[in-house]
Structures are given as structure tokens and as C-alpha cells.
Amino acid sequence: MHSDLSKTKLPLPSFNDEEGLEVPVHLPPVIDAHVHIFPEGVFEAIWEWFDHNAWPIRYRFKSADVLEYLLSRGIRHVVAFQYAHRAGMARELNRYMLRQCWKFPNRVTGMATVFPGEEGSVDILREAFDSGLMGAKFHVHVQCFDMNSEEMDGIYDLCRSEEKPVVIHAGREPKSPAYKCDPYVLCKAEKIEAVLRNFGGLKLCVPHLGIDETGPYGKLIEKYDNLWLDTAMALTDYLVKGIRMPIREMRPDRIMYGSDFPNIPYAWDRELKWLEKAGLSQEVLELILHRNAMVFFGIDNFDDFAKSHHRAHGRGQ
């Protein structure tokens, strides 16, 4: 499977597909395990970069509006990500993340960020965890770091000892010539396996089902109980157009739903509609849509809501 965007005319198209007003009614309760929020100035820079180098972002919202939009449409809980684009900005981003989480008590799990290799990176993360952030998010394409470098070892050790999960955009796609590094050099399933092997007990998630390495990642989640994948932009026939994602054959207790909202070029519920029609059992849908995220991110107080949701829709009888 190969979808090298450096050989594709950019930017990619935006879709004007119809969006629903709420989560599809036949689905179980939903945790969106992959949502981005940033300070307004950072968001504006991201929109401009995407306009020229990726795709037009459909939902150009401020952070509080991002969270309110999803929660008001029936998403029960949101996991919010940021990533530091350069050294020196992580502490303020982490403080910003906390302020956004406080606006939605018990509805948003905030992840910390740090720029790999910056001075005091382990201390920055420790401070973020002590303040209430629940894990760490990294993006190899943007931050241009080696996942197997010594500078990451301290970060992995801290997250493992603090029982905080790590999310790394470690898939090679989407590749863009605008990145300052080559994702095909830095991002390989073998590199993630080295992390899993060297840091047993560290909970690690690779977003987008690994995109063009879905096969190798499917094998890794069978082999390692501390690896999860999320679905963001991998089920929508967009980045891997015309290629069937083998989600039905993948280990169901290691797959989490994530939207990549708001940095998407199509309707917010496009992937949820796909899952509704995918022919998956109710048990598998519950795993993908909330139970796996509860385990990975340590989200509490969700089962009572799930039971009330089932009663309201006449399920579980």
C-alpha cells in the first residue's frame, strides 16, 4: 500500500459532503480519541500551511468551539492533542491545554506536548503530568526526531513510570515535500517495534492505522499488548483512496476511533457513518468507539453514561 503525497498534486481536495447533527443513532457511545486544539495564532498558521501543502481545513474553529462542536453533537468524551512545532513553546501549550480542559469538566482528556531534544524535556513533561495532563503526543513529520534516539529514552521512561500513554504520529504518510525531514526515513513500523520491545509496559498508540503500513501494524498489535492504533482519516477513502482498510481483520481491542477534527477536509461524522455501515458487531463497535480509549487514556466515569445511553435507545435488553 503506497500513497506518497510528494508525488501527488497539492493541495488535495476538500469535500462538501453532508454532515449530521449528531452521532448516528445506532452507534454506541463515542469517545473521539484524536482531536486537535491549539492557541488561535498557531491554528491560523496550521490552516495556512495546510492550504498550500495538504488540504483545505473545513472547520476553522477556535479551541473551545472545536470541543463544544463535538460534545454538542453527541460525542461523549474528547481526547485533545497538541504538538510543539519548535523548542521553547511546550510549557505554554501545556498550560493552554489545561485551561481548555477546565472549561469542559470530565468531558475532555488533555495530552501534553514537548519538543524532543529540547533542554529539560523530561521535566517539562513531568510538570504537565503533575498539573493534570494525561499523556504525551508527538508528530514525527513535524518535529523531525528519531523515535529510537537517546533523547526519547527519558521521555519513554517517564511515561512508563507515570503510567501515561504516548501517541506518536509514526506512520510514513501523509508525506509532503514541505516537511523539513523525510518521513520515509524516520517513520517505519520497525522503529515502533523497537520502542515496544525496549519499553515494555509503555502504552503507545500510532494514529491513522499506520496509513500505508497497516499490514505491519496489524501484526504488531497481535504481538504487543501495549500497542494501540486509531482510525483517524484511515477509513474515509481519502488519504488511501480506493484501498480497503482491513479493520475487520484487525485485533478489535486495540483499535480506537479518532476523527482528526478539526483538521479534516470533509464532514466531522464521515468516519462514524462508515463504522455504522461496516457490519461490525455491537461488541466490536463498543470496543472501537469507547472501551479501548477508556483503557488506553484512563478515562473514568464513562460506564454509567454508556448504560443510560443504551437504556434510552432500547439496547442491551
C-alpha positions as CSV (number, residue, x, y, z in Angstrom):
1,M,0.0,0.0,0.0
2,H,1.6,3.3,-1.1
3,S,0.2,6.8,-1.2
4,D,3.2,9.2,-1.4
5,L,1.8,12.7,-1.3
6,S,5.1,14.1,-2.6
7,K,4.1,12.7,-6.0
8,T,0.5,14.0,-5.8
9,K,-0.7,17.4,-6.9
10,L,-1.2,19.5,-3.8
11,P,-3.3,20.7,-2.1
12,L,-5.7,17.7,-2.0
13,P,-9.4,18.5,-2.5
14,S,-12.0,19.4,0.1
15,F,-15.3,17.7,0.2
16,N,-18.7,19.4,0.8
17,D,-20.3,16.2,2.0
18,E,-23.4,16.5,4.2
19,E,-22.8,16.4,7.9
20,G,-25.1,15.0,10.6
21,L,-26.4,17.0,13.5
22,E,-25.5,14.2,16.0
23,V,-23.7,10.9,16.3
24,P,-25.5,8.2,14.2
25,V,-28.3,6.9,16.4
26,H,-27.5,3.2,16.0
27,L,-23.9,3.6,17.3
28,P,-22.9,3.1,21.0
29,P,-21.5,6.0,23.0
30,V,-18.4,7.6,21.3
31,I,-15.1,8.8,22.6
32,D,-13.2,10.8,19.9
33,A,-9.6,9.8,20.7
34,H,-7.9,12.1,18.2
35,V,-8.9,15.8,18.2
36,H,-6.5,18.8,17.8
37,I,-6.7,22.1,19.7
38,F,-4.2,25.0,19.5
39,P,-3.9,28.7,20.5
40,E,-5.5,30.8,17.9
41,G,-2.3,32.0,16.3
42,V,-0.9,28.5,16.0
43,F,-4.2,27.3,14.5
44,E,-4.0,30.1,11.9
45,A,-0.5,29.1,10.9
46,I,-1.6,25.5,10.6
47,W,-4.6,26.5,8.4
48,E,-2.3,28.4,6.1
49,W,0.3,25.5,5.9
50,F,-2.5,23.0,5.1
51,D,-4.0,25.3,2.4
52,H,-0.7,25.1,0.5
53,N,0.8,21.7,1.4
54,A,-2.0,19.3,2.3
55,W,-5.8,20.1,2.0
56,P,-8.2,22.9,2.9
57,I,-9.3,22.5,6.5
58,R,-13.1,22.6,6.6
59,Y,-13.6,23.5,10.3
60,R,-11.6,26.6,11.2
61,F,-12.7,27.0,14.8
62,K,-11.1,28.3,18.0
63,S,-10.3,25.5,20.5
64,A,-13.3,26.0,22.7
65,D,-15.5,25.9,19.6
66,V,-13.8,22.7,18.5
67,L,-14.7,21.0,21.8
68,E,-18.2,22.4,22.0
69,Y,-19.0,21.4,18.5
70,L,-18.2,17.7,19.0
71,L,-19.7,17.5,22.5
72,S,-22.9,19.2,21.4
73,R,-23.3,16.6,18.7
74,G,-23.3,13.7,21.0
75,I,-19.6,12.8,21.3
76,R,-19.4,11.8,24.9
77,H,-15.7,12.5,25.5
78,V,-12.8,14.1,23.6
79,V,-9.1,13.4,23.8
80,A,-7.3,16.6,22.8
81,F,-3.9,16.8,21.3
82,Q,-1.3,19.5,20.6
83,Y,2.3,19.2,19.5
84,A,5.2,21.7,19.9
85,H,6.5,22.8,16.5
86,R,9.8,24.1,17.9
87,A,11.7,24.2,21.2
88,G,10.6,26.6,23.9
89,M,6.8,26.5,23.3
90,A,5.8,23.3,25.1
91,R,5.2,24.7,28.6
92,E,2.8,27.4,27.3
93,L,1.0,24.9,25.1
94,N,0.5,22.6,28.1
95,R,-0.9,25.4,30.2
96,Y,-3.2,26.3,27.3
97,M,-4.4,22.7,27.1
98,L,-5.2,22.6,30.8
99,R,-7.3,25.8,30.5
100,Q,-9.3,24.3,27.7
101,C,-9.9,21.1,29.6
102,W,-11.1,23.1,32.6
103,K,-13.9,24.5,30.5
104,F,-15.4,21.1,30.0
105,P,-15.0,19.2,33.3
106,N,-14.9,15.4,32.9
107,R,-15.6,15.7,29.2
108,V,-12.1,16.3,27.8
109,T,-8.8,14.5,28.4
110,G,-5.8,16.7,27.6
111,M,-2.5,15.4,26.3
112,A,0.8,17.1,26.9
113,T,3.5,18.0,24.4
114,V,7.2,18.6,24.4
115,F,9.7,19.2,21.6
116,P,12.0,16.1,21.5
117,G,15.6,17.0,22.3
118,E,14.8,20.4,23.9
119,E,16.5,21.2,27.2
120,G,14.6,19.9,30.2
121,S,12.1,17.9,28.1
122,V,11.6,15.3,30.7
123,D,11.0,18.0,33.4
124,I,8.5,19.8,31.1
125,L,6.5,16.6,30.7
126,R,6.7,15.8,34.4
127,E,5.3,19.2,35.2
128,A,2.5,18.7,32.7
129,F,1.5,15.3,34.2
130,D,1.6,16.8,37.7
131,S,-0.8,19.5,36.6
132,G,-3.3,17.0,35.3
133,L,-2.5,16.2,31.7
134,M,-2.9,12.6,30.9
135,G,-0.2,11.6,28.4
136,A,2.1,12.8,25.6
137,K,1.6,13.5,21.9
138,F,4.3,13.6,19.2
139,H,4.4,14.1,15.5
140,V,7.5,12.8,13.7
141,H,6.8,14.6,10.4
142,V,6.5,18.0,12.1
143,Q,9.0,17.6,14.9
144,C,11.6,15.6,12.9
145,F,13.0,13.3,15.5
146,D,14.3,9.8,15.7
147,M,11.9,7.6,17.7
148,N,14.8,5.4,18.8
149,S,17.1,8.2,19.9
150,E,18.6,8.6,23.3
151,E,16.7,11.9,23.7
152,M,13.4,9.9,23.6
153,D,14.5,7.3,26.1
154,G,14.0,9.6,29.1
155,I,10.6,10.5,27.8
156,Y,9.5,6.9,27.3
157,D,10.9,6.0,30.8
158,L,8.9,8.9,32.4
159,C,5.7,8.0,30.7
160,R,6.1,4.3,31.6
161,S,6.8,5.1,35.2
162,E,4.0,7.6,35.5
163,E,1.6,5.2,33.6
164,K,0.9,7.9,31.0
165,P,0.2,6.9,27.4
166,V,2.2,8.1,24.4
167,V,0.7,8.9,21.0
168,I,3.1,9.2,18.1
169,H,2.3,10.0,14.5
170,A,4.8,7.4,13.3
171,G,3.2,6.4,10.0
172,R,5.0,7.5,6.9
173,E,2.0,9.1,5.3
174,P,0.8,11.7,4.5
175,K,4.2,12.7,3.1
176,S,4.6,16.3,1.9
177,P,7.7,18.0,0.3
178,A,7.0,20.9,2.7
179,Y,8.2,18.9,5.7
180,K,11.8,19.6,6.9
181,C,12.5,15.9,7.1
182,D,11.7,12.7,5.1
183,P,9.0,10.7,6.9
184,Y,10.1,7.6,4.9
185,V,13.4,7.8,6.7
186,L,12.2,8.5,10.2
187,C,8.9,6.5,10.2
188,K,8.9,2.8,10.0
189,A,7.0,0.1,11.8
190,E,10.3,-1.5,12.8
191,K,11.1,1.7,14.8
192,I,7.9,1.5,16.8
193,E,8.6,-2.2,17.4
194,A,11.9,-1.3,18.9
195,V,10.2,1.1,21.3
196,L,7.7,-1.6,22.3
197,R,10.4,-4.1,22.8
198,N,12.7,-1.8,24.8
199,F,10.0,-0.2,27.0
200,G,7.6,-3.0,27.9
201,G,4.6,-1.7,29.8
202,L,4.6,1.7,27.9
203,K,1.2,2.3,26.4
204,L,1.7,3.5,22.8
205,C,-0.7,4.5,20.1
206,V,0.0,5.0,16.4
207,P,-2.7,7.1,14.7
208,H,-4.3,6.6,11.3
209,L,-3.9,2.8,11.5
210,G,-0.3,3.4,10.4
211,I,-1.7,4.5,7.0
212,D,0.5,2.8,4.3
213,E,1.9,0.3,6.8
214,T,-1.4,-1.1,8.0
215,G,-0.3,-4.7,7.4
216,P,2.8,-4.5,9.6
217,Y,0.9,-2.6,12.3
218,G,-1.9,-5.1,12.3
219,K,0.8,-7.8,13.1
220,L,2.3,-5.6,15.8
221,I,-0.9,-5.2,17.7
222,E,-1.2,-9.0,17.7
223,K,2.3,-9.3,19.1
224,Y,2.4,-6.5,21.6
225,D,-0.3,-5.8,24.2
226,N,1.0,-2.3,24.8
227,L,0.3,-1.1,21.2
228,W,-2.9,0.6,20.0
229,L,-3.9,2.2,16.7
230,D,-6.5,4.8,16.0
231,T,-8.7,5.2,12.8
232,A,-8.2,8.9,12.1
233,M,-8.6,9.6,8.4
234,A,-7.9,6.0,7.6
235,L,-11.5,4.8,7.0
236,T,-12.7,7.7,4.8
237,D,-11.4,6.7,1.4
238,Y,-9.3,9.9,1.3
239,L,-5.6,9.6,2.0
240,V,-5.6,5.9,0.9
241,K,-8.3,6.3,-1.8
242,G,-9.6,3.1,-3.2
243,I,-7.7,0.9,-0.8
244,R,-9.7,-1.2,1.7
245,M,-8.7,-0.8,5.3
246,P,-8.6,-4.3,6.9
247,I,-10.2,-3.2,10.2
248,R,-12.5,-6.3,10.3
249,E,-9.4,-8.5,10.4
250,M,-7.5,-6.5,12.9
251,R,-7.4,-7.1,16.7
252,P,-10.6,-5.2,17.8
253,D,-9.5,-4.5,21.4
254,R,-6.5,-2.4,20.1
255,I,-8.4,-0.1,17.6
256,M,-9.7,3.3,18.8
257,Y,-12.0,5.7,16.9
258,G,-10.5,9.1,16.2
259,S,-11.6,11.9,13.8
260,D,-8.5,14.2,13.4
261,F,-11.1,17.0,13.9
262,P,-10.9,19.9,13.1
263,N,-8.0,19.4,10.6
264,I,-10.1,17.5,8.1
265,P,-11.4,18.3,4.6
266,Y,-14.8,16.6,4.9
267,A,-17.8,16.2,7.3
268,W,-17.0,15.6,11.0
269,D,-19.0,12.4,11.1
270,R,-17.8,10.8,7.8
271,E,-15.9,8.1,9.6
272,L,-18.7,7.4,12.1
273,K,-21.1,6.9,9.2
274,W,-18.6,4.4,7.7
275,L,-18.4,2.5,11.0
276,E,-22.2,2.4,11.3
277,K,-22.5,0.7,7.9
278,A,-19.4,-1.5,8.3
279,G,-21.3,-4.6,9.5
280,L,-19.3,-4.8,12.8
281,S,-20.9,-6.4,15.8
282,Q,-22.2,-4.3,18.7
283,E,-19.4,-5.7,20.9
284,V,-16.7,-4.6,18.4
285,L,-18.2,-1.2,17.9
286,E,-18.2,-0.6,21.7
287,L,-14.6,-1.5,21.8
288,I,-13.6,0.8,18.9
289,L,-15.9,3.7,19.9
290,H,-15.2,3.9,23.6
291,R,-13.9,0.9,25.6
292,N,-10.4,0.8,24.1
293,A,-10.0,4.6,24.6
294,M,-11.1,4.2,28.2
295,V,-8.3,1.7,28.8
296,F,-5.6,3.5,26.9
297,F,-6.2,7.0,28.2
298,G,-7.5,6.0,31.7
299,I,-10.9,7.6,31.2
300,D,-13.2,7.0,34.2
301,N,-16.9,7.6,34.9
302,F,-17.9,6.5,31.4
303,D,-19.7,3.2,32.0
304,D,-22.7,4.8,33.8
305,F,-23.3,7.1,30.9
306,A,-23.0,4.2,28.5
307,K,-25.6,2.2,30.4
308,S,-28.0,5.2,30.4
309,H,-27.4,5.7,26.7
310,H,-28.3,2.1,26.0
311,R,-31.5,2.3,28.0
312,A,-32.5,5.5,26.2
313,H,-32.1,3.8,22.8
314,G,-33.6,0.5,23.9
315,R,-30.4,-1.5,23.7
316,G,-28.8,-4.1,26.0
317,Q,-32.1,-5.8,26.9
